[in-house]
Every structure is written in C-alpha cells, then in structure tokens.
C-alpha cells in the first residue's frame, strides 16, 4: 500500500506513458490532496479528462473514496464501453450517492461488468445505474 496520494495528474501521466495498458489496479488508502470532486463540472473544465483507450479491467482495491471518484466522475475520466470494474460495494455506494449521482452515472452506464465485493441487495437499483453491466 502506498502512503502518498495519487493525484489526477499521476493518472494522466500513466495514461500517456502506457497507452496500451489493459488492466489498472490501484491500492492506496491515502486521500488525494487536490480534491477536485467537490467542485462543479464547470470548475473542472481546465482538467484534462483521462482516457485509457485499451483498458479492460479497473480494480480500485483498498482505496480511499477519492480514487473511486477519480475513475467514475465524468469530468475526470472517460471510460470506454468495454471496461470491467471490480470494487467493494459500500465505497461504490458512497461515491455514487446511493446510485443517484449524475457525475458518475455516464461512466457507470458504460461498464461491461461489475464485480461487487461485500453485501448488496439493491439488484434493481444497480441494474438501473449500471444498465449495460453484467452484475456479479
């Protein structure tokens, strides 16, 4: 586990340095210092939206909620339609504001599959928020 925060620019450099990367696993419970998630989408217009063009598997494992926001908020990252997400249920529920948050809805709608760890019973809500994902 890393003790330094991974900021938006770090993930942007990874995308630029490894354009053919297919799998990204992040383990970091240290919160980001440059919190951009609380700002409006309008305020984030100067950010470069990150795109991993060949990413198939995204695994934020034992991460602070900031990293889940980093990957799911559409003003920070644009996921492609074939990504598989493996994630803990409770942090996902928090970051998506109980599966109602508009800023995460478009990336969540693009997921191919959703592997959830932890207890979850909101199957109907999940299928609405992740309409194209096979939920496992």
N, C-alpha and C positions, 0 to 999 in steps of 0.2 A: 504494500500500500504506500502511496506517495503522500508526503506531508506538505507539499507545496500545491497551491491551487493551479488548475489548468484553466487558463483564460480563453476567451473567444479566439484571440489571435493565435494561440497554440494549436487549436483545432483547424484553423485556417491554414497554418503552415503545414500541418500533417496532410491536409487535402492537396495542397500544392506540391508537396515533396513526394507523395506516394499516390499519384493519380489512379493507379490500377488496384489500390487496396480494396479487398473484398470483405474483410472482417475487421471490426473495431471493437475491442473490449477495453473498457475503462474501469479501473478500480481506484477511487480517490474519494475519501470522505471529508476532505478539507474543502470548505466553501470557497467559491470564487470571490475574489476581492472586488473586481469590477463588475458589480451586479447591474446587468442591463435589462433583466427580466421585469423589473418594476416600472421601467419607463414605457411610454407608449410606443407603438409601432412607428409613429411619426418621428419620435426622437431617435429611433434606431436606424434611420434612413442612411446615415453615414457608415454603418456597418456593412462589411462585405458578407453577403449571405453565403454560407458554406454549402458546397455541393460535393459529395463523394459519388462520382459517376459510376463506379463499379461496386459500390458497397452492397453486399448481400445480407450480412449479419451484423447487427448492432447489439452490443451486450454491455449496458451500464450495470456493473455488478458491484455491490457495496459502495455506492456513490452517494454523495450529497445531492439533494434535490436540484441544486444549481445545474448539475450536469445533465439531468433528465430534461430540464428546461432548455439547456443548450442544444440538445438534439431534437426536441419536439416543437419548440416555438418557431413559427414560420418566418419571423423577422431575423432569426439567427441561422437557421439551416433549412435547406430544401431537400427533403428526402425524395428518392425516386420510388416508383411503384412496386418494386420487387424486394423490398427490404423486410427481413425477419427481425423482430425485436424480442429479446429475452430480457425480462425485467421482473422485479419484485412488485407485487400488486399494490401494497399500501403507498409506497412513494409515487407510483404512477397515478394512483387515485388523488393524492395530494396535489401533484403538479398540474393535473388536468382539471382541478377544482371539482372533483367528483364527476368527471367526464362531461363537463359543461363548458369548459374554457375554449373560447373561439380561437385564441392564439395558437393552440396546439391541435385544433381539430383537423386542419388540412393535412398536416404530416401524418397524423394518426389514421386518416382516411386512406392514405396511400400504402399502408403496410400490407404485406403479403401474408404474414403470420405473426401471431402474438403468443409468446410462451410466457405464461404467468407463473411466478413462484409465490406461494402464500395462499391464504384462504381468500376465495372470491365466490360470490354467489350472484352477482349482478349480470348474469349472462345476457339478458335482453338489452340492458344499458350498454354493455360492452359491444354487442353486435351493432348497435346504432352508432356508436362513436368510432368503431373500427369496422366499417361496413364491408370492406374487401378482405379482411384478415381472417384466416383460419385461427380460431382461438383455442389454444391448447393449455 
